[in-house]
């Protein structure tokens, strides 16, 4: 009980700080949140040549979790850069410097462990996600391992739920805004998203053939298939989320018009038509909505990358050719842009390690500088 009260008090203090911190972020303005060093401790990440860009990041209620895949290490970090917890595999060479090193058996006591580091035998951790309780989910060797907010490991998730069989190759791991868990998988023949509630109970799975994509009516009418001409639909990415009270999977599909020789089948030319968003009901597989990704009349949307869905909006990013810079567009479900951000990292030579749209709707980027890693954030400008 004492431990619960102390944790609750800590959360209240942190929440008050985060509110004051985030309220100071002006729309469209960049803010440097915190720095991390290079290394294998509890306040650094190893970004060697082979591990560069091998970091996954998630953010929930102002708390970051960072997975360094090459180290098999996960850091829990506050929005002002203090490491709160660490899960690490000592066989990979990492070790805590400041945090208290604890064992799983220590969780059975009533002692408040405070800021802890715990040894975990990882296989090949690839993706992480957290829910509103700060439960940590780790995709590791085709299962999803679970750790409660205190760091204690719980039974893993498989296809049928807790203790189920292994997944196909996991390509992404997400916790939706309602705390449902979504495990995205891919095989040679199909793609699939498995859904579970916050307790690990299996809800449903959506499977589809990634080679046969739907074509919007307007695209089909303007570019009819005929002898010597056909439409190519290319699935760029998909994202499970919870929109308007439903579990859905959002597809980003790029369409092209191919001209070919009917006698030989040889391609003569391929011209871009445009990038579209298709919203799919996870329960039935029915297509609920679609719209073209257009920031202007001339914009085809093919170079826009879908990165998130929050608060019933869909976020896409377009990179510039020079520097770590670009544009973020926030679309409503009718395809109207209701938010926009022009961003640029000010440090010359900075490179991107990982990025995320937080549950607060802000853009966060972990960047590599010459002597450290730096977390930046921007508040996306709301368009009236």
ABEGO torsion letter per residue (X at the ends): XAAAAAAAAAAAAAAAAAAAAAAABBBGBBBBABBBBBEABAABBBBBAAABGBBBBBBBGGBBBBBBAAAGBBBBBBAAGBBABBBBBAAAGBBBAABBBBBAAAAABABBAEBBBBBBBBABBABBBBBAAGBBBBBBGGBBBBBBAAGBBBBBBBAAEBGBBBBBBBABBBBBAAGBBBBBBBBAABBBBBBBBAAGBBABBBBBBAABBBBBAAAAAABBBBBGBBBBBBBABBBBBBBGGBBBBBBBBBBBBBBBBAAAGBBABBBBAEBBBBBBBAAAGBBABBBBBBABAABAGAABBBABBBGGBBBBBBBBABEBBEBBBBBBAAGBBABBBBBBBABBGBBBABBBBBAAGBBBBBBBBAABBBBBBBBBBBBX
